[in-house]
Amino acid sequence: MNFQPEHELHRRRKGRNTGVGLVLAALIVIVFGLTYVKVTSQGFRDSAPAVQEAG
């Protein structure tokens, strides 16, 4: 069974999609890392606004 060679347009599109996917993955890792550092930092509970109950 012979397969047709991949067209140049598909090759370029595949490369572009790979690049966009890597950039998206990097942004997700950055946001996850910033969130993790923010939540696990010592001053997180001190910087959160205090909730007061009406009473």
All heavy atoms as atom14 arrays in JSON, in Angstrom:
{
  "sequence": "MNFQPEHELHRRRKGRNTGVGLVLAALIVIVFGLTYVKVTSQGFRDSAPAVQEAG",
  "atom14_mask": [
    [1, 1, 1, 1, 1, 1, 1, 1, 0, 0, 0, 0, 0, 0],
    [1, 1, 1, 1, 1, 1, 1, 1, 0, 0, 0, 0, 0, 0],
    [1, 1, 1, 1, 1, 1, 1, 1, 1, 1, 1, 0, 0, 0],
    [1, 1, 1, 1, 1, 1, 1, 1, 1, 0, 0, 0, 0, 0],
    [1, 1, 1, 1, 1, 1, 1, 0, 0, 0, 0, 0, 0, 0],
    [1, 1, 1, 1, 1, 1, 1, 1, 1, 0, 0, 0, 0, 0],
    [1, 1, 1, 1, 1, 1, 1, 1, 1, 1, 0, 0, 0, 0],
    [1, 1, 1, 1, 1, 1, 1, 1, 1, 0, 0, 0, 0, 0],
    [1, 1, 1, 1, 1, 1, 1, 1, 0, 0, 0, 0, 0, 0],
    [1, 1, 1, 1, 1, 1, 1, 1, 1, 1, 0, 0, 0, 0],
    [1, 1, 1, 1, 1, 1, 1, 1, 1, 1, 1, 0, 0, 0],
    [1, 1, 1, 1, 1, 1, 1, 1, 1, 1, 1, 0, 0, 0],
    [1, 1, 1, 1, 1, 1, 1, 1, 1, 1, 1, 0, 0, 0],
    [1, 1, 1, 1, 1, 1, 1, 1, 1, 0, 0, 0, 0, 0],
    [1, 1, 1, 1, 0, 0, 0, 0, 0, 0, 0, 0, 0, 0],
    [1, 1, 1, 1, 1, 1, 1, 1, 1, 1, 1, 0, 0, 0],
    [1, 1, 1, 1, 1, 1, 1, 1, 0, 0, 0, 0, 0, 0],
    [1, 1, 1, 1, 1, 1, 1, 0, 0, 0, 0, 0, 0, 0],
    [1, 1, 1, 1, 0, 0, 0, 0, 0, 0, 0, 0, 0, 0],
    [1, 1, 1, 1, 1, 1, 1, 0, 0, 0, 0, 0, 0, 0],
    [1, 1, 1, 1, 0, 0, 0, 0, 0, 0, 0, 0, 0, 0],
    [1, 1, 1, 1, 1, 1, 1, 1, 0, 0, 0, 0, 0, 0],
    [1, 1, 1, 1, 1, 1, 1, 0, 0, 0, 0, 0, 0, 0],
    [1, 1, 1, 1, 1, 1, 1, 1, 0, 0, 0, 0, 0, 0],
    [1, 1, 1, 1, 1, 0, 0, 0, 0, 0, 0, 0, 0, 0],
    [1, 1, 1, 1, 1, 0, 0, 0, 0, 0, 0, 0, 0, 0],
    [1, 1, 1, 1, 1, 1, 1, 1, 0, 0, 0, 0, 0, 0],
    [1, 1, 1, 1, 1, 1, 1, 1, 0, 0, 0, 0, 0, 0],
    [1, 1, 1, 1, 1, 1, 1, 0, 0, 0, 0, 0, 0, 0],
    [1, 1, 1, 1, 1, 1, 1, 1, 0, 0, 0, 0, 0, 0],
    [1, 1, 1, 1, 1, 1, 1, 0, 0, 0, 0, 0, 0, 0],
    [1, 1, 1, 1, 1, 1, 1, 1, 1, 1, 1, 0, 0, 0],
    [1, 1, 1, 1, 0, 0, 0, 0, 0, 0, 0, 0, 0, 0],
    [1, 1, 1, 1, 1, 1, 1, 1, 0, 0, 0, 0, 0, 0],
    [1, 1, 1, 1, 1, 1, 1, 0, 0, 0, 0, 0, 0, 0],
    [1, 1, 1, 1, 1, 1, 1, 1, 1, 1, 1, 1, 0, 0],
    [1, 1, 1, 1, 1, 1, 1, 0, 0, 0, 0, 0, 0, 0],
    [1, 1, 1, 1, 1, 1, 1, 1, 1, 0, 0, 0, 0, 0],
    [1, 1, 1, 1, 1, 1, 1, 0, 0, 0, 0, 0, 0, 0],
    [1, 1, 1, 1, 1, 1, 1, 0, 0, 0, 0, 0, 0, 0],
    [1, 1, 1, 1, 1, 1, 0, 0, 0, 0, 0, 0, 0, 0],
    [1, 1, 1, 1, 1, 1, 1, 1, 1, 0, 0, 0, 0, 0],
    [1, 1, 1, 1, 0, 0, 0, 0, 0, 0, 0, 0, 0, 0],
    [1, 1, 1, 1, 1, 1, 1, 1, 1, 1, 1, 0, 0, 0],
    [1, 1, 1, 1, 1, 1, 1, 1, 1, 1, 1, 0, 0, 0],
    [1, 1, 1, 1, 1, 1, 1, 1, 0, 0, 0, 0, 0, 0],
    [1, 1, 1, 1, 1, 1, 0, 0, 0, 0, 0, 0, 0, 0],
    [1, 1, 1, 1, 1, 0, 0, 0, 0, 0, 0, 0, 0, 0],
    [1, 1, 1, 1, 1, 1, 1, 0, 0, 0, 0, 0, 0, 0],
    [1, 1, 1, 1, 1, 0, 0, 0, 0, 0, 0, 0, 0, 0],
    [1, 1, 1, 1, 1, 1, 1, 0, 0, 0, 0, 0, 0, 0],
    [1, 1, 1, 1, 1, 1, 1, 1, 1, 0, 0, 0, 0, 0],
    [1, 1, 1, 1, 1, 1, 1, 1, 1, 0, 0, 0, 0, 0],
    [1, 1, 1, 1, 1, 0, 0, 0, 0, 0, 0, 0, 0, 0],
    [1, 1, 1, 1, 0, 0, 0, 0, 0, 0, 0, 0, 0, 0]
  ],
  "atom14_positions": [
    [[0.84, -1.17, 0.0], [0.0, 0.0, 0.0], [0.89, 1.24, 0.0], [1.73, 1.42, 0.86], [-0.87, -0.02, 1.25], [-1.88, 1.06, 1.18], [-3.3, 1.14, 2.21], [-3.27, 0.42, 3.64], [0.0, 0.0, 0.0], [0.0, 0.0, 0.0], [0.0, 0.0, 0.0], [0.0, 0.0, 0.0], [0.0, 0.0, 0.0], [0.0, 0.0, 0.0]],
    [[0.68, 2.1, -0.98], [1.48, 3.32, -1.1], [0.7, 4.51, -0.56], [-0.46, 4.71, -0.88], [1.85, 3.59, -2.57], [2.8, 2.54, -3.1], [3.53, 1.94, -2.34], [2.79, 2.34, -4.41], [0.0, 0.0, 0.0], [0.0, 0.0, 0.0], [0.0, 0.0, 0.0], [0.0, 0.0, 0.0], [0.0, 0.0, 0.0], [0.0, 0.0, 0.0]],
    [[1.39, 5.3, 0.26], [0.8, 6.53, 0.76], [1.34, 7.69, -0.05], [2.49, 7.7, -0.47], [1.16, 6.74, 2.24], [0.52, 5.73, 3.15], [1.27, 4.73, 3.73], [-0.83, 5.79, 3.42], [0.68, 3.81, 4.57], [-1.43, 4.87, 4.25], [-0.67, 3.88, 4.83], [0.0, 0.0, 0.0], [0.0, 0.0, 0.0], [0.0, 0.0, 0.0]],
    [[0.47, 8.67, -0.26], [0.92, 9.85, -0.98], [1.82, 10.68, -0.06], [1.59, 10.74, 1.15], [-0.28, 10.69, -1.42], [-1.14, 10.02, -2.46], [-2.31, 10.9, -2.86], [-2.62, 11.88, -2.2], [-2.95, 10.54, -3.96], [0.0, 0.0, 0.0], [0.0, 0.0, 0.0], [0.0, 0.0, 0.0], [0.0, 0.0, 0.0], [0.0, 0.0, 0.0]],
    [[2.83, 11.33, -0.64], [3.69, 12.18, 0.2], [2.89, 13.36, 0.76], [1.94, 13.85, 0.14], [4.78, 12.65, -0.76], [4.24, 12.43, -2.13], [3.24, 11.32, -2.03], [0.0, 0.0, 0.0], [0.0, 0.0, 0.0], [0.0, 0.0, 0.0], [0.0, 0.0, 0.0], [0.0, 0.0, 0.0], [0.0, 0.0, 0.0], [0.0, 0.0, 0.0]],
    [[3.28, 13.79, 1.93], [2.58, 14.89, 2.61], [2.81, 16.19, 1.84], [3.92, 16.51, 1.43], [3.12, 15.01, 4.03], [2.31, 15.94, 4.9], [2.82, 15.95, 6.32], [4.02, 16.19, 6.51], [2.02, 15.7, 7.23], [0.0, 0.0, 0.0], [0.0, 0.0, 0.0], [0.0, 0.0, 0.0], [0.0, 0.0, 0.0], [0.0, 0.0, 0.0]],
    [[1.75, 16.93, 1.64], [1.83, 18.2, 0.93], [2.53, 19.23, 1.81], [2.47, 19.18, 3.03], [0.42, 18.67, 0.57], [0.39, 19.78, -0.43], [0.46, 21.09, -0.07], [0.32, 19.76, -1.78], [0.42, 21.85, -1.15], [0.33, 21.05, -2.21], [0.0, 0.0, 0.0], [0.0, 0.0, 0.0], [0.0, 0.0, 0.0], [0.0, 0.0, 0.0]],
    [[3.21, 20.19, 1.16], [3.96, 21.21, 1.9], [3.05, 22.04, 2.81], [3.43, 22.41, 3.92], [4.68, 22.13, 0.92], [5.53, 23.17, 1.63], [5.73, 24.42, 0.8], [5.33, 24.45, -0.37], [6.27, 25.37, 1.38], [0.0, 0.0, 0.0], [0.0, 0.0, 0.0], [0.0, 0.0, 0.0], [0.0, 0.0, 0.0], [0.0, 0.0, 0.0]],
    [[1.84, 22.32, 2.37], [0.9, 23.1, 3.16], [0.58, 22.39, 4.49], [0.54, 23.01, 5.54], [-0.39, 23.34, 2.37], [-1.48, 24.15, 3.06], [-1.01, 25.57, 3.28], [-2.74, 24.14, 2.22], [0.0, 0.0, 0.0], [0.0, 0.0, 0.0], [0.0, 0.0, 0.0], [0.0, 0.0, 0.0], [0.0, 0.0, 0.0], [0.0, 0.0, 0.0]],
    [[0.39, 21.1, 4.43], [0.1, 20.33, 5.63], [1.31, 20.3, 6.57], [1.15, 20.35, 7.79], [-0.34, 18.91, 5.28], [-1.64, 18.85, 4.57], [-1.86, 18.03, 3.5], [-2.8, 19.53, 4.77], [-3.1, 18.2, 3.06], [-3.69, 19.11, 3.82], [0.0, 0.0, 0.0], [0.0, 0.0, 0.0], [0.0, 0.0, 0.0], [0.0, 0.0, 0.0]],
    [[2.48, 20.24, 6.0], [3.7, 20.23, 6.8], [3.85, 21.56, 7.55], [4.17, 21.59, 8.74], [4.91, 20.0, 5.89], [6.01, 19.23, 6.55], [7.13, 18.84, 5.58], [6.63, 18.3, 4.33], [6.97, 18.75, 3.12], [7.83, 19.73, 3.0], [6.48, 18.22, 2.04], [0.0, 0.0, 0.0], [0.0, 0.0, 0.0], [0.0, 0.0, 0.0]],
    [[3.61, 22.67, 6.85], [3.7, 23.99, 7.49], [2.62, 24.17, 8.55], [2.87, 24.7, 9.63], [3.58, 25.1, 6.44], [4.87, 25.34, 5.68], [4.77, 26.61, 4.89], [4.04, 26.36, 3.65], [3.35, 27.27, 2.99], [3.3, 28.51, 3.43], [2.73, 26.97, 1.88], [0.0, 0.0, 0.0], [0.0, 0.0, 0.0], [0.0, 0.0, 0.0]],
    [[1.41, 23.72, 8.25], [0.31, 23.84, 9.21], [0.59, 23.01, 10.46], [0.31, 23.44, 11.58], [-1.0, 23.38, 8.57], [-2.21, 23.66, 9.42], [-3.48, 23.25, 8.73], [-3.73, 24.06, 7.55], [-4.51, 23.68, 6.54], [-5.1, 22.51, 6.56], [-4.69, 24.47, 5.5], [0.0, 0.0, 0.0], [0.0, 0.0, 0.0], [0.0, 0.0, 0.0]],
    [[1.15, 21.82, 10.26], [1.49, 20.98, 11.4], [2.55, 21.64, 12.27], [2.46, 21.62, 13.5], [1.99, 19.62, 10.9], [2.28, 18.63, 12.0], [2.69, 17.3, 11.42], [2.99, 16.29, 12.5], [3.42, 15.01, 11.92], [0.0, 0.0, 0.0], [0.0, 0.0, 0.0], [0.0, 0.0, 0.0], [0.0, 0.0, 0.0], [0.0, 0.0, 0.0]],
    [[3.54, 22.27, 11.66], [4.56, 22.98, 12.42], [4.0, 24.16, 13.19], [4.35, 24.4, 14.34], [0.0, 0.0, 0.0], [0.0, 0.0, 0.0], [0.0, 0.0, 0.0], [0.0, 0.0, 0.0], [0.0, 0.0, 0.0], [0.0, 0.0, 0.0], [0.0, 0.0, 0.0], [0.0, 0.0, 0.0], [0.0, 0.0, 0.0], [0.0, 0.0, 0.0]],
    [[3.09, 24.89, 12.57], [2.46, 26.03, 13.23], [1.6, 25.56, 14.39], [1.61, 26.16, 15.47], [1.62, 26.81, 12.22], [1.07, 28.11, 12.78], [0.27, 28.89, 11.74], [1.03, 29.1, 10.53], [0.56, 28.91, 9.3], [-0.67, 28.51, 9.12], [1.31, 29.13, 8.25], [0.0, 0.0, 0.0], [0.0, 0.0, 0.0], [0.0, 0.0, 0.0]],
    [[0.84, 24.49, 14.19], [0.0, 23.96, 15.27], [0.85, 23.48, 16.45], [0.47, 23.66, 17.6], [-0.87, 22.82, 14.76], [-1.98, 23.3, 13.86], [-2.29, 24.49, 13.84], [-2.57, 22.39, 13.11], [0.0, 0.0, 0.0], [0.0, 0.0, 0.0], [0.0, 0.0, 0.0], [0.0, 0.0, 0.0], [0.0, 0.0, 0.0], [0.0, 0.0, 0.0]],
    [[1.98, 22.88, 16.16], [2.88, 22.44, 17.22], [3.4, 23.63, 18.0], [3.43, 23.6, 19.24], [4.07, 21.64, 16.63], [3.55, 20.53, 15.88], [4.98, 21.13, 17.72], [0.0, 0.0, 0.0], [0.0, 0.0, 0.0], [0.0, 0.0, 0.0], [0.0, 0.0, 0.0], [0.0, 0.0, 0.0], [0.0, 0.0, 0.0], [0.0, 0.0, 0.0]],
    [[3.77, 24.69, 17.32], [4.25, 25.9, 17.99], [3.18, 26.53, 18.86], [3.44, 26.92, 20.0], [0.0, 0.0, 0.0], [0.0, 0.0, 0.0], [0.0, 0.0, 0.0], [0.0, 0.0, 0.0], [0.0, 0.0, 0.0], [0.0, 0.0, 0.0], [0.0, 0.0, 0.0], [0.0, 0.0, 0.0], [0.0, 0.0, 0.0], [0.0, 0.0, 0.0]],
    [[1.97, 26.63, 18.34], [0.87, 27.21, 19.12], [0.57, 26.34, 20.33], [0.32, 26.84, 21.43], [-0.39, 27.4, 18.23], [-1.61, 27.75, 19.07], [-0.15, 28.46, 17.19], [0.0, 0.0, 0.0], [0.0, 0.0, 0.0], [0.0, 0.0, 0.0], [0.0, 0.0, 0.0], [0.0, 0.0, 0.0], [0.0, 0.0, 0.0], [0.0, 0.0, 0.0]],
    [[0.62, 25.03, 20.16], [0.38, 24.12, 21.27], [1.43, 24.26, 22.36], [1.11, 24.24, 23.55], [0.0, 0.0, 0.0], [0.0, 0.0, 0.0], [0.0, 0.0, 0.0], [0.0, 0.0, 0.0], [0.0, 0.0, 0.0], [0.0, 0.0, 0.0], [0.0, 0.0, 0.0], [0.0, 0.0, 0.0], [0.0, 0.0, 0.0], [0.0, 0.0, 0.0]],
    [[2.69, 24.42, 21.97], [3.76, 24.6, 22.95], [3.62, 25.92, 23.71], [3.83, 25.98, 24.92], [5.13, 24.52, 22.27], [5.55, 23.13, 21.78], [6.85, 23.23, 20.99], [5.69, 22.19, 22.95], [0.0, 0.0, 0.0], [0.0, 0.0, 0.0], [0.0, 0.0, 0.0], [0.0, 0.0, 0.0], [0.0, 0.0, 0.0], [0.0, 0.0, 0.0]],
    [[3.25, 26.97, 23.0], [3.04, 28.27, 23.66], [1.87, 28.18, 24.64], [1.95, 28.68, 25.77], [2.81, 29.39, 22.61], [2.31, 30.66, 23.27], [4.09, 29.65, 21.84], [0.0, 0.0, 0.0], [0.0, 0.0, 0.0], [0.0, 0.0, 0.0], [0.0, 0.0, 0.0], [0.0, 0.0, 0.0], [0.0, 0.0, 0.0], [0.0, 0.0, 0.0]],
    [[0.79, 27.53, 24.23], [-0.36, 27.37, 25.11], [0.01, 26.55, 26.35], [-0.37, 26.91, 27.47], [-1.5, 26.7, 24.35], [-2.8, 26.49, 25.12], [-3.37, 27.83, 25.57], [-3.8, 25.76, 24.25], [0.0, 0.0, 0.0], [0.0, 0.0, 0.0], [0.0, 0.0, 0.0], [0.0, 0.0, 0.0], [0.0, 0.0, 0.0], [0.0, 0.0, 0.0]],
    [[0.76, 25.48, 26.17], [1.2, 24.66, 27.3], [2.1, 25.47, 28.23], [1.99, 25.35, 29.46], [1.92, 23.43, 26.79], [0.0, 0.0, 0.0], [0.0, 0.0, 0.0], [0.0, 0.0, 0.0], [0.0, 0.0, 0.0], [0.0, 0.0, 0.0], [0.0, 0.0, 0.0], [0.0, 0.0, 0.0], [0.0, 0.0, 0.0], [0.0, 0.0, 0.0]],
    [[2.97, 26.3, 27.68], [3.85, 27.13, 28.51], [3.03, 28.13, 29.33], [3.32, 28.33, 30.52], [4.86, 27.86, 27.64], [0.0, 0.0, 0.0], [0.0, 0.0, 0.0], [0.0, 0.0, 0.0], [0.0, 0.0, 0.0], [0.0, 0.0, 0.0], [0.0, 0.0, 0.0], [0.0, 0.0, 0.0], [0.0, 0.0, 0.0], [0.0, 0.0, 0.0]],
    [[2.02, 28.74, 28.74], [1.18, 29.68, 29.48], [0.42, 28.98, 30.61], [0.29, 29.52, 31.71], [0.19, 30.37, 28.54], [0.8, 31.39, 27.59], [-0.25, 31.89, 26.6], [1.37, 32.56, 28.36], [0.0, 0.0, 0.0], [0.0, 0.0, 0.0], [0.0, 0.0, 0.0], [0.0, 0.0, 0.0], [0.0, 0.0, 0.0], [0.0, 0.0, 0.0]],
    [[-0.05, 27.77, 30.35], [-0.75, 27.01, 31.39], [0.19, 26.69, 32.54], [-0.17, 26.83, 33.71], [-1.37, 25.73, 30.78], [-2.53, 26.11, 29.86], [-1.83, 24.77, 31.87], [-3.06, 24.96, 29.04], [0.0, 0.0, 0.0], [0.0, 0.0, 0.0], [0.0, 0.0, 0.0], [0.0, 0.0, 0.0], [0.0, 0.0, 0.0], [0.0, 0.0, 0.0]],
    [[1.43, 26.3, 32.22], [2.41, 26.0, 33.26], [2.73, 27.25, 34.08], [2.84, 27.2, 35.31], [3.69, 25.39, 32.64], [4.82, 25.33, 33.64], [3.38, 23.99, 32.1], [0.0, 0.0, 0.0], [0.0, 0.0, 0.0], [0.0, 0.0, 0.0], [0.0, 0.0, 0.0], [0.0, 0.0, 0.0], [0.0, 0.0, 0.0], [0.0, 0.0, 0.0]],
    [[2.86, 28.39, 33.42], [3.16, 29.64, 34.13], [2.01, 30.0, 35.07], [2.24, 30.35, 36.24], [3.43, 30.77, 33.12], [4.78, 30.54, 32.44], [3.4, 32.14, 33.81], [5.04, 31.46, 31.28], [0.0, 0.0, 0.0], [0.0, 0.0, 0.0], [0.0, 0.0, 0.0], [0.0, 0.0, 0.0], [0.0, 0.0, 0.0], [0.0, 0.0, 0.0]],
    [[0.78, 29.94, 34.59], [-0.37, 30.28, 35.43], [-0.47, 29.3, 36.6], [-0.71, 29.7, 37.74], [-1.68, 30.3, 34.6], [-2.89, 30.38, 35.5], [-1.65, 31.46, 33.63], [0.0, 0.0, 0.0], [0.0, 0.0, 0.0], [0.0, 0.0, 0.0], [0.0, 0.0, 0.0], [0.0, 0.0, 0.0], [0.0, 0.0, 0.0], [0.0, 0.0, 0.0]],
    [[-0.28, 28.01, 36.34], [-0.33, 27.02, 37.41], [0.77, 27.28, 38.43], [0.53, 27.22, 39.64], [-0.18, 25.61, 36.83], [-0.19, 24.54, 37.88], [-1.38, 24.16, 38.47], [0.98, 23.92, 38.27], [-1.4, 23.17, 39.45], [0.97, 22.94, 39.24], [-0.22, 22.56, 39.83], [0.0, 0.0, 0.0], [0.0, 0.0, 0.0], [0.0, 0.0, 0.0]],
    [[1.96, 27.59, 37.97], [3.08, 27.87, 38.88], [2.82, 29.1, 39.73], [3.07, 29.09, 40.94], [0.0, 0.0, 0.0], [0.0, 0.0, 0.0], [0.0, 0.0, 0.0], [0.0, 0.0, 0.0], [0.0, 0.0, 0.0], [0.0, 0.0, 0.0], [0.0, 0.0, 0.0], [0.0, 0.0, 0.0], [0.0, 0.0, 0.0], [0.0, 0.0, 0.0]],
    [[2.33, 30.16, 39.13], [2.03, 31.38, 39.89], [0.93, 31.13, 40.92], [1.01, 31.61, 42.06], [1.61, 32.5, 38.95], [2.72, 33.1, 38.08], [2.13, 34.07, 37.07], [3.76, 33.78, 38.94], [0.0, 0.0, 0.0], [0.0, 0.0, 0.0], [0.0, 0.0, 0.0], [0.0, 0.0, 0.0], [0.0, 0.0, 0.0], [0.0, 0.0, 0.0]],
    [[-0.07, 30.37, 40.55], [-1.14, 30.04, 41.48], [-0.61, 29.21, 42.64], [-0.94, 29.45, 43.8], [-2.27, 29.28, 40.76], [-2.74, 30.08, 39.67], [-3.42, 28.97, 41.7], [0.0, 0.0, 0.0], [0.0, 0.0, 0.0], [0.0, 0.0, 0.0], [0.0, 0.0, 0.0], [0.0, 0.0, 0.0], [0.0, 0.0, 0.0], [0.0, 0.0, 0.0]],
    [[0.22, 28.24, 42.35], [0.8, 27.38, 43.39], [1.63, 28.2, 44.36], [1.51, 28.05, 45.58], [1.65, 26.28, 42.74], [2.3, 25.37, 43.75], [1.57, 24.38, 44.39], [3.64, 25.52, 44.07], [2.16, 23.56, 45.32], [4.24, 24.71, 45.01], [3.5, 23.72, 45.63], [4.09, 22.91, 46.55], [0.0, 0.0, 0.0], [0.0, 0.0, 0.0]],
    [[2.46, 29.08, 43.83], [3.3, 29.91, 44.7], [2.43, 30.84, 45.54], [2.68, 31.03, 46.74], [4.31, 30.71, 43.85], [4.99, 31.78, 44.67], [5.34, 29.77, 43.24], [0.0, 0.0, 0.0], [0.0, 0.0, 0.0], [0.0, 0.0, 0.0], [0.0, 0.0, 0.0], [0.0, 0.0, 0.0], [0.0, 0.0, 0.0], [0.0, 0.0, 0.0]],
    [[1.4, 31.4, 44.96], [0.52, 32.31, 45.69], [-0.2, 31.58, 46.83], [-0.31, 32.09, 47.94], [-0.5, 32.92, 44.72], [-1.55, 33.77, 45.35], [-1.04, 35.13, 45.71], [-2.17, 36.0, 46.19], [-1.71, 37.26, 46.68], [0.0, 0.0, 0.0], [0.0, 0.0, 0.0], [0.0, 0.0, 0.0], [0.0, 0.0, 0.0], [0.0, 0.0, 0.0]],
    [[-0.7, 30.38, 46.57], [-1.45, 29.64, 47.57], [-0.55, 29.12, 48.68], [-0.93, 29.1, 49.84], [-2.23, 28.49, 46.89], [-2.81, 27.53, 47.91], [-3.34, 29.06, 46.03], [0.0, 0.0, 0.0], [0.0, 0.0, 0.0], [0.0, 0.0, 0.0], [0.0, 0.0, 0.0], [0.0, 0.0, 0.0], [0.0, 0.0, 0.0], [0.0, 0.0, 0.0]],
    [[0.66, 28.7, 48.34], [1.54, 28.1, 49.34], [2.43, 29.1, 50.05], [3.17, 28.72, 50.94], [2.42, 27.01, 48.69], [3.2, 27.6, 47.66], [1.59, 25.88, 48.16], [0.0, 0.0, 0.0], [0.0, 0.0, 0.0], [0.0, 0.0, 0.0], [0.0, 0.0, 0.0], [0.0, 0.0, 0.0], [0.0, 0.0, 0.0], [0.0, 0.0, 0.0]],
    [[2.34, 30.37, 49.69], [3.2, 31.36, 50.35], [2.72, 31.6, 51.78], [1.55, 31.4, 52.11], [3.21, 32.67, 49.57], [1.94, 33.27, 49.6], [0.0, 0.0, 0.0], [0.0, 0.0, 0.0], [0.0, 0.0, 0.0], [0.0, 0.0, 0.0], [0.0, 0.0, 0.0], [0.0, 0.0, 0.0], [0.0, 0.0, 0.0], [0.0, 0.0, 0.0]],
    [[3.61, 32.05, 52.65], [3.31, 32.25, 54.06], [2.28, 33.36, 54.26], [1.44, 33.27, 55.14], [4.59, 32.59, 54.82], [5.59, 31.47, 54.86], [5.14, 30.33, 55.78], [4.1, 30.39, 56.39], [5.96, 29.31, 55.83], [0.0, 0.0, 0.0], [0.0, 0.0, 0.0], [0.0, 0.0, 0.0], [0.0, 0.0, 0.0], [0.0, 0.0, 0.0]],
    [[2.34, 34.41, 53.49], [1.48, 35.56, 53.7], [0.13, 35.46, 53.03], [-0.63, 36.43, 53.0], [0.0, 0.0, 0.0], [0.0, 0.0, 0.0], [0.0, 0.0, 0.0], [0.0, 0.0, 0.0], [0.0, 0.0, 0.0], [0.0, 0.0, 0.0], [0.0, 0.0, 0.0], [0.0, 0.0, 0.0], [0.0, 0.0, 0.0], [0.0, 0.0, 0.0]],
    [[-0.21, 34.31, 52.46], [-1.47, 34.2, 51.72], [-2.67, 34.45, 52.62], [-3.56, 35.21, 52.29], [-1.58, 32.83, 51.06], [-2.88, 32.62, 50.33], [-3.15, 33.33, 49.19], [-3.83, 31.74, 50.8], [-4.34, 33.16, 48.5], [-5.02, 31.56, 50.13], [-5.28, 32.26, 48.99], [0.0, 0.0, 0.0], [0.0, 0.0, 0.0], [0.0, 0.0, 0.0]],
    [[-2.7, 33.83, 53.8], [-3.85, 34.0, 54.69], [-3.91, 35.41, 55.26], [-4.97, 35.93, 55.54], [-3.81, 32.98, 55.81], [-4.01, 31.58, 55.3], [-4.04, 30.58, 56.42], [-4.08, 29.25, 55.85], [-5.11, 28.43, 55.93], [-6.18, 28.82, 56.58], [-5.08, 27.26, 55.38], [0.0, 0.0, 0.0], [0.0, 0.0, 0.0], [0.0, 0.0, 0.0]],
    [[-2.74, 36.03, 55.45], [-2.72, 37.39, 55.99], [-3.19, 38.41, 54.96], [-3.75, 39.43, 55.31], [-1.3, 37.75, 56.44], [-0.84, 36.85, 57.59], [-1.71, 36.33, 58.33], [0.38, 36.66, 57.71], [0.0, 0.0, 0.0], [0.0, 0.0, 0.0], [0.0, 0.0, 0.0], [0.0, 0.0, 0.0], [0.0, 0.0, 0.0], [0.0, 0.0, 0.0]],
    [[-2.95, 38.14, 53.68], [-3.31, 39.1, 52.65], [-4.75, 38.97, 52.2], [-5.26, 39.85, 51.52], [-2.38, 38.96, 51.44], [-2.59, 37.7, 50.82], [0.0, 0.0, 0.0], [0.0, 0.0, 0.0], [0.0, 0.0, 0.0], [0.0, 0.0, 0.0], [0.0, 0.0, 0.0], [0.0, 0.0, 0.0], [0.0, 0.0, 0.0], [0.0, 0.0, 0.0]],
    [[-5.42, 37.87, 52.57], [-6.82, 37.69, 52.19], [-7.69, 38.63, 53.01], [-7.45, 38.84, 54.19], [-7.23, 36.25, 52.42], [0.0, 0.0, 0.0], [0.0, 0.0, 0.0], [0.0, 0.0, 0.0], [0.0, 0.0, 0.0], [0.0, 0.0, 0.0], [0.0, 0.0, 0.0], [0.0, 0.0, 0.0], [0.0, 0.0, 0.0], [0.0, 0.0, 0.0]],
    [[-8.69, 39.21, 52.39], [-9.58, 40.12, 53.13], [-10.35, 39.34, 54.2], [-10.78, 38.22, 53.98], [-10.51, 40.68, 52.07], [-10.42, 39.75, 50.93], [-9.07, 39.1, 51.0], [0.0, 0.0, 0.0], [0.0, 0.0, 0.0], [0.0, 0.0, 0.0], [0.0, 0.0, 0.0], [0.0, 0.0, 0.0], [0.0, 0.0, 0.0], [0.0, 0.0, 0.0]],
    [[-10.49, 39.96, 55.36], [-11.21, 39.31, 56.45], [-12.71, 39.33, 56.17], [-13.26, 40.32, 55.71], [-10.9, 40.02, 57.76], [0.0, 0.0, 0.0], [0.0, 0.0, 0.0], [0.0, 0.0, 0.0], [0.0, 0.0, 0.0], [0.0, 0.0, 0.0], [0.0, 0.0, 0.0], [0.0, 0.0, 0.0], [0.0, 0.0, 0.0], [0.0, 0.0, 0.0]],
    [[-13.36, 38.23, 56.47], [-14.79, 38.12, 56.29], [-15.44, 38.35, 57.65], [-15.15, 37.66, 58.62], [-15.18, 36.73, 55.73], [-16.69, 36.61, 55.63], [-14.51, 36.5, 54.4], [0.0, 0.0, 0.0], [0.0, 0.0, 0.0], [0.0, 0.0, 0.0], [0.0, 0.0, 0.0], [0.0, 0.0, 0.0], [0.0, 0.0, 0.0], [0.0, 0.0, 0.0]],
    [[-16.3, 39.34, 57.72], [-16.98, 39.65, 58.97], [-18.44, 39.22, 58.86], [-19.1, 39.49, 57.85], [-16.9, 41.13, 59.29], [-15.49, 41.62, 59.51], [-15.46, 43.13, 59.74], [-16.44, 43.82, 59.53], [-14.32, 43.61, 60.17], [0.0, 0.0, 0.0], [0.0, 0.0, 0.0], [0.0, 0.0, 0.0], [0.0, 0.0, 0.0], [0.0, 0.0, 0.0]],
    [[-18.9, 38.58, 59.88], [-20.3, 38.16, 59.89], [-21.16, 39.28, 60.45], [-20.77, 39.97, 61.39], [-20.47, 36.92, 60.75], [-19.79, 35.7, 60.17], [-20.03, 34.47, 61.03], [-20.97, 34.48, 61.83], [-19.27, 33.51, 60.87], [0.0, 0.0, 0.0], [0.0, 0.0, 0.0], [0.0, 0.0, 0.0], [0.0, 0.0, 0.0], [0.0, 0.0, 0.0]],
    [[-22.33, 39.45, 59.86], [-23.26, 40.47, 60.36], [-23.89, 39.93, 61.65], [-24.34, 38.81, 61.7], [-24.33, 40.77, 59.32], [0.0, 0.0, 0.0], [0.0, 0.0, 0.0], [0.0, 0.0, 0.0], [0.0, 0.0, 0.0], [0.0, 0.0, 0.0], [0.0, 0.0, 0.0], [0.0, 0.0, 0.0], [0.0, 0.0, 0.0], [0.0, 0.0, 0.0]],
    [[-23.87, 40.72, 62.67], [-24.44, 40.16, 63.88], [-24.66, 41.19, 64.85], [-24.97, 41.56, 65.79], [0.0, 0.0, 0.0], [0.0, 0.0, 0.0], [0.0, 0.0, 0.0], [0.0, 0.0, 0.0], [0.0, 0.0, 0.0], [0.0, 0.0, 0.0], [0.0, 0.0, 0.0], [0.0, 0.0, 0.0], [0.0, 0.0, 0.0], [0.0, 0.0, 0.0]]
  ]
}
